[in-house]
Amino acid sequence: MKIILNPKYESLREFLTHLEDHFEKAGQEILCDRNVIRTLQVNGFTLCVKRYAVPRLRTRLAQRLYRWTPKGKKAYFRPLALRERGLSGPEPVAYIKYSKGITRSTHYFVYLHSKFRYTLNDLARFDEEERDELVKALARFMARLHRNGFLQHDITSDRILFDKSGSRYRFSLLDTNRLSIGRTISIEKGCDNLARLSGDERFFATLAHAYALARHSEAEHCEHCIREARRKNGTTNIC
């Protein structure tokens, strides 16, 4: 077994050393697809534990040959990069690898269950005025991501969490598996990213104007880029 443990959670080392047993016998399943996510309770913490599906043999051999970084290990380090820049993602607790033979292994990513109460799919629960303010705050959050070189390639409205603290809205990425880190994202590429979200015309108009302001660009240009990206994606209005 190999474990990379966030020093903040050293008190959980003994529990995590036996994670494979705990995962099978306890907790609540919240996702069962190729990958499985369960929540586990320990020492007052609610942990989300993601077990990655074992890749096909060809992929496993390629990973070993080319020394690809496992998804679980990437999932651990990417949120740390976000937090270094004052941005929010999953709070990483540990990455754990159980080896089962020469090429077969099981990988786990452990992170804290978020206390944020909403995803962007909950926008309809807010009145029109508050929705506008929320969308403007979202645009500023996305602009910060893009300025810092972060791009979430499979971004969707159910993968962005938010909550309100006093008069401020706070946002967090729920999943960073396909988050790339590099140079500042261009305005056009950033708008293409925003177009993957779900919303009506008012949502995207407000988003484009606030994003343009945050990126020191022209609102009309951002509106055009988002509109064209949505047309190419065949996006339909949901909100």
C-alpha positions in Angstrom: 0.0 0.0 0.0 1.1 3.5 -0.8 -0.4 6.6 0.9 0.1 10.3 0.4 -1.5 12.0 3.4 -2.3 15.7 3.8 -0.4 16.7 7.0 -3.5 18.4 8.3 -5.1 15.0 8.6 -2.3 13.0 10.2 -4.7 11.9 12.9 -6.6 9.8 10.3 -3.5 7.8 9.2 -4.5 4.7 11.1 -8.0 4.7 9.7 -6.8 5.3 6.2 -4.3 2.5 6.4 -7.2 0.2 6.4 -9.3 2.2 4.0 -10.0 -0.8 1.6 -11.8 -2.6 4.4 -13.7 0.5 5.6 -14.8 1.2 2.0 -16.3 -2.2 1.5 -18.0 -2.5 4.9 -19.2 1.0 5.9 -20.5 4.3 4.7 -23.1 5.5 2.2 -22.7 5.2 -1.5 -23.4 8.4 -3.4 -22.1 7.5 -6.8 -21.9 4.1 -8.5 -20.6 4.2 -12.1 -17.3 3.1 -13.4 -15.9 4.8 -10.3 -17.6 4.5 -6.9 -17.9 7.3 -4.3 -18.8 6.5 -0.7 -19.0 8.8 2.4 -17.4 7.6 5.6 -17.6 9.1 9.1 -14.4 9.2 11.2 -13.3 11.4 14.1 -16.0 14.0 13.4 -15.1 14.2 9.7 -17.3 13.3 6.8 -15.0 11.9 4.1 -15.8 11.3 0.5 -13.8 8.3 -0.8 -13.6 7.8 -4.6 -12.4 4.4 -5.8 -11.3 4.5 -9.4 -12.3 1.7 -11.8 -9.4 -0.6 -12.7 -8.3 0.3 -16.3 -8.2 -2.2 -19.1 -4.9 -4.2 -19.4 -3.7 -2.2 -22.4 -4.1 1.1 -20.5 -2.4 -0.4 -17.4 0.6 -1.5 -19.5 0.8 2.0 -21.1 0.6 3.6 -17.6 3.5 1.5 -16.5 5.5 2.0 -19.6 5.1 5.7 -19.9 4.8 6.4 -16.2 1.5 8.2 -16.5 0.3 9.8 -13.2 -2.7 7.9 -11.9 -6.0 9.8 -11.8 -6.3 9.5 -8.1 -2.9 11.0 -7.6 -3.8 13.9 -9.9 -7.1 14.4 -8.1 -5.1 14.8 -4.8 -2.6 17.4 -6.1 -4.8 19.6 -8.4 -7.0 21.0 -5.6 -3.8 21.9 -3.7 -2.7 24.0 -6.7 -6.1 25.7 -6.7 -5.8 26.5 -3.0 -2.3 27.9 -3.4 -3.9 30.6 -5.7 -6.8 31.3 -3.3 -9.3 29.3 -5.3 -11.5 26.5 -4.0 -11.9 22.8 -4.9 -12.2 19.6 -3.0 -10.2 19.6 0.3 -7.7 16.7 -0.3 -7.1 14.3 2.6 -5.2 11.4 1.0 -4.3 9.5 -2.1 -4.0 5.7 -1.5 -2.8 3.0 -3.8 -3.2 -0.8 -3.2 -1.0 -2.9 -5.6 -2.4 -6.2 -6.6 0.3 -7.9 -8.7 2.6 -6.4 -11.3 0.2 -4.3 -13.3 -3.1 -4.3 -11.3 -3.8 -1.7 -8.6 -6.7 0.0 -6.9 -6.6 3.8 -6.4 -8.5 5.9 -3.9 -8.8 9.7 -3.6 -10.1 10.9 -0.2 -11.4 14.4 0.4 -13.6 16.2 2.8 -17.3 16.3 2.1 -18.1 19.9 1.2 -20.4 22.0 3.4 -21.5 24.1 0.4 -25.3 23.7 0.1 -25.9 24.3 -3.6 -24.9 23.6 -7.2 -25.6 25.8 -10.1 -28.6 23.6 -10.9 -30.2 25.2 -7.9 -30.3 28.7 -9.4 -34.0 28.5 -9.9 -34.5 28.5 -6.2 -33.4 32.2 -6.0 -35.3 35.3 -7.1 -34.3 37.1 -10.2 -32.3 39.9 -8.6 -30.3 37.5 -6.4 -29.7 35.2 -9.4 -28.2 38.1 -11.3 -25.8 38.8 -8.4 -25.0 35.2 -8.1 -24.2 34.8 -11.8 -21.9 37.9 -11.7 -20.0 36.4 -8.8 -19.8 33.2 -10.7 -18.3 35.0 -13.7 -15.6 36.6 -11.4 -14.8 33.1 -10.0 -14.4 31.7 -13.5 -12.3 34.6 -14.6 -10.0 34.0 -11.7 -9.7 30.4 -12.6 -8.9 31.3 -16.2 -6.5 34.1 -15.4 -4.5 31.6 -13.2 -4.3 29.1 -16.0 -7.0 26.6 -14.7 -9.4 25.0 -17.2 -12.0 22.5 -16.2 -12.6 20.6 -19.4 -15.8 18.7 -18.4 -17.4 21.6 -16.5 -21.1 21.4 -16.0 -23.6 23.2 -13.7 -23.8 20.3 -11.3 -20.0 20.3 -10.8 -19.8 23.8 -9.4 -20.8 24.2 -5.8 -21.7 27.5 -4.1 -22.9 29.0 -0.9 -23.4 32.4 0.6 -21.4 33.8 3.5 -22.7 37.1 4.7 -23.1 39.2 1.5 -20.5 37.2 -0.4 -21.0 34.2 -2.7 -18.3 31.5 -2.5 -17.7 28.9 -5.3 -15.9 25.6 -5.4 -15.2 23.1 -8.1 -16.6 19.7 -7.2 -14.5 17.6 -9.5 -11.0 18.3 -10.7 -10.2 15.1 -12.6 -10.1 16.9 -15.9 -8.7 20.2 -14.6 -5.7 21.3 -16.6 -3.1 23.8 -15.2 -1.0 26.0 -17.5 -0.8 29.4 -19.0 -3.5 32.1 -18.7 -6.6 30.9 -20.6 -7.6 33.1 -23.6 -10.8 35.1 -23.5 -12.2 33.0 -26.4 -11.3 29.7 -24.8 -12.7 30.9 -21.5 -16.0 31.8 -23.1 -16.1 28.4 -24.8 -15.7 26.9 -21.3 -18.6 29.0 -19.9 -20.8 27.9 -22.7 -20.8 24.4 -21.3 -22.9 25.5 -18.4 -26.7 25.4 -18.3 -28.9 28.5 -18.4 -31.3 30.7 -20.2 -30.5 33.8 -22.3 -30.5 36.1 -19.3 -28.1 33.8 -17.5 -25.6 33.8 -20.4 -25.9 37.6 -21.1 -25.3 38.4 -17.4 -22.4 35.9 -17.3 -20.8 37.3 -20.5 -20.9 40.9 -19.3 -19.5 40.1 -15.9 -16.8 37.8 -17.3 -15.8 40.5 -19.8 -15.5 43.1 -17.1 -13.4 40.7 -14.9 -11.1 39.9 -17.9 -10.9 43.5 -19.2 -12.6 42.5 -22.5 -15.6 43.7 -24.5 -19.0 42.4 -23.4 -20.2 42.1 -27.0 -17.2 39.9 -27.9 -17.8 37.6 -24.9 -21.5 37.3 -25.7 -20.6 36.4 -29.3 -18.1 33.8 -28.3 -20.4 32.2 -25.8 -23.3 32.2 -28.3 -21.2 30.6 -31.0 -19.8 28.0 -28.6 -23.4 27.1 -27.5 -24.5 26.8 -31.1 -21.7 24.5 -32.0 -22.3 22.4 -28.8 -26.0 22.2 -29.6 -26.8 23.6 -26.1 -30.4 23.9 -25.1 -31.9 26.2 -22.4 -32.5 24.4 -19.1 -33.1 27.1 -16.5 
